[in-house]
């Protein structure tokens, strides 16, 4: 069950990342985050009512609230980085966020093993190489790397928080619902502030209604991935769940290569690969 749900997580996250990155090339990233998460919140609200999830309410939901505050920041940074591209570099670097649970373990008294230390070193080297020669004199590429690292830290924080927000399936539905409601509130506030400062909420020509199914897919795939990851982590070794779930950049990279015909320079591909290797070492150490 752990392997099945963790692999489902990889597939869902990978497709959600690809779809979100593609949408932000035409629609402001904040709008993509708010609309996609609002659709997910509405669906989860129906599920919570149908399953009686409200009975699971308790102090642990504050973890979901915290995850809901961090989530929009991470998603916004990640979608902007994906819009700057290339996806084949940005998505693998996002997996470096697995270092956050390692940091939490250090804080509570755990000590990393040799594999984890090696994973940190390999991941950092991957971050450096993934920018490739384009980093020189190309601030857009530097911005993409920075945004990805901020997003990775945010994702790692969200994963750690949401795993503490529930211990049952119905409780998980409630925790994910609360997280998405806070996501929408925080993202909506940020969107309002952005518009007040002269930013745009919609592309030229108004709301792209034709992309509504894609927005729904991104939101639902993202929330489903969070759910399958928590189920995988609760039903088996976290290390196994983390390793298999961290394969999602492969899905994004394959989608980018197959649909967008992206081509990576050798040094960028090597850096992205090292970031993935570092992630696996961190998770299995």
N, C-alpha and C positions, 0 to 999 in steps of 0.2 A: 504493500500500500504506500509506503514511503517513497519508493522509486517511482511509482505510477503518478502520484500527486506532484512530486518534485519535477518530473519531466513535463507534466502538464503546465506547471508554473513557467518553465523555460519557454514553452511554445507560446503561452499567452502573453508573457512579458515581451518576448521578442516581436510578436506581431503588433502588440500595443505600441511599443517603441517606434516601430517602422511607421505605423499609421499616424501616430502623433507627430513625428518628425516631418512627415510628408504634408500633413495638414497645416503645420506652422509655416510652411513656405508660401502659403496663400492667405492664411488667416492669422491675426496676432496671437501669440502664444498664450497670453492670459485668457483670451476668449476661448481658445481650444480647451484649456484646463477647466475653466468654469463650466462651460456647456457640457463637456464630456463627464465631468464629475457630478453635475446636477442630474444628468440622466441616470447615472449609476446610483445616486442617492435615492431617486424616485423608485427605481426597481427594488433596491434594498429595503426601502420603507414598506413596500407591499409584502416582501418576504418576511420582514420582522413581525408585521401584524398577523400574517397567516400562520407563522410558527409560534406565536406567543413569546417572541424574544424579549419583550419588555420585562418579563419576569426575571431575567438575568441581570437587570440593572444593579449596579453597585459601585463601590469606590474604584474598582479596577477600570471603569470607563474613563477615568481621567487619563489613563495611558492612551486611549483612543483619541481623546481630545488633543493631547499633545502631538500625537501622530498626525492629526488633522491640520494642525498649525504648521508643522514642518513639511508635510507632503506637498502643498502647492508650491512652496519655494523650490523644492527639489525638482518637481515636474516642470516648472517654468524654466529653470536653468537647463534641464536636460533637453526639453523641446527646442529651446533656442539653440543649444549646441548642435542638435540634430539638424536644425534648419541651416546652420552654417556648414555642417558636414566636414568630411564625408562620414556617413553613418558607420562604415566599416571600421573607423577609428574610434568615433565617439562612443558607440555602444559598448565595445569591450572595456573601455576605460571606466565606464559606469560601474562595473563589477568590483572595482577597488573598494566600494562601500562596505564590503564584507569585513574590512578592517575595524569597523565600528563595534560589532559584537566582540571582537578580540580585545579592543580597548576597554569595553565594559568588564570583560573578564579580568583584565589586569587591575582595574579599579577595585574589584571585590576580592582581590588576593590571588588570582590565578597567575601563573607564569608561563610565558610562551615556550614551546619546545623549539628544537632546532628547525623543524619544518616550517613553523610559523615565522621565525626570524628570516629564513631563506625566502619565504613567500613575500614578506614586506620588501626585502631588497629587490627581488625580481619584479614586483609590481611597480616600484618606484622607477626602476630602469625602463620598464615598459612605458610608463608615463612620459619619460624624457624622449624616448625614441619615437613614440607614436606621433609626435608633432612633425617629425621628419624635417627635411631641409626647408620646407615651406615656412617654418617658424621664423626664419631669418627675413626681416623686412616685411612680414605679413601679420599685422596685428589681429586680423580676423581669426587666423589659425590659433594664435595665443588665446584669444577670447574663448574659442570653442573648447580648448583644453581646460581653461580655468572654470568655465561654466560646468563642464562635465565633472570635474573633481568636486565642486560644490554640491552638485546633484548627487554624486556618489555618497558623499558624507550624509546628505539628507536621507537618501534611500536606506542606508544602513541604520540610521537612527529610527526611521519609521518601522523597519522590520523588527528591531529590538523592542520598540514600544508596543506594536500591535500584537506581538506574541505574548505580551504580559496582560493584554486587555481581556482575554477570555480563556476559558478552559473547556467549554462545551461548544457544540456546533451552533445551537441557537444563540449562545452568548457571542459566538464569532460573528453571526449575522448582525447582531445588535452593535457590536464594536465597530464593524466595518461601516454600518449605517451612520453611527455617530461620527466616525472619522470623515466620511464623505460630506456630511452636513457641515462640519467645521471647514473642510476643504473648500466648499462652495462659498461659505461666509468669508473666509480669509482671502480666497481668490477674487471674490466679488469686490471686497473692499480695496484690494490692490488695483483691480481694474478701474474702479471709480476714481481712485487717486491718480492713476495714469492718465485717464481721460481729462481730469481737471487740470493736469499739467501739460495738456496739449497732445497727449498720445491718442492713438486710434483704437477703437474697440472692434471695428468691422472693416473689412477690405472695401475697396472702391466698388460701389454697386450694391452695398448692403449685405445683410446676412446671407451667407451661401447655403440656402436651404438644401441644395442638392447634396451637400456634404453631411447632412444630419445623420444618415445611417452610419457613415464612417466615424463621426463623433461618438455616436452611441456605442459602436464597436470598441473604440479606444477606451472609453470609460468603463464599460462592462468587462472587457478583457483585463484591464488593470486591476479592478476590484476582485475579479475571479482569481487572478494570479496571487494576490495577497492572501485570499482565502485558502487556495490550494497549498501555498507555502506553509501557512500556519498548521494546516492539517498534517502535512508531511512532517513537519518538525515535532508535532505532538505525538505522532504514531511511530516514531522510529528515531534512530540516531540523527541528531542535528547535523553532524558532519556529512552524512550521506545526503540529507535533504539539501544542504547548502551547496555541495559539489554539483549535484544534478540540476538544481535550480539556477546555478551560475552559468549554465550553458546557453541561456537565452540570447546573448549577443550573437551566437552563431546563426540563430534564426533571423535576427535583424540584418546581419551582414549578408546572408544568403538572399534575403528578400531585396536588399539594396543592389546586390550584384545582378540578380536575375531580372528585376523590374527596372531599376534605374541605370543599369549597366555601369556601375561605379568601378573604377580601377584604382588600386592603391599602389603607391611606390613601395619598393621592397623594404625600405627601412620603416615605413609606416606599418606595413603588414607584420613585420617582425616585432615592432613595439606593441601592437595590439595583441599579438600572440603571447608575448611575455606577460602582458597584463592579465591575460586569462590564466596563464600558468601560475602566476603569483597568487591569483584568487584561489585556485585549486589547492596550492600549498598552504595558504592561510586557513582554508576550511578543513583540511585534513590533518593539519599539524597537531 
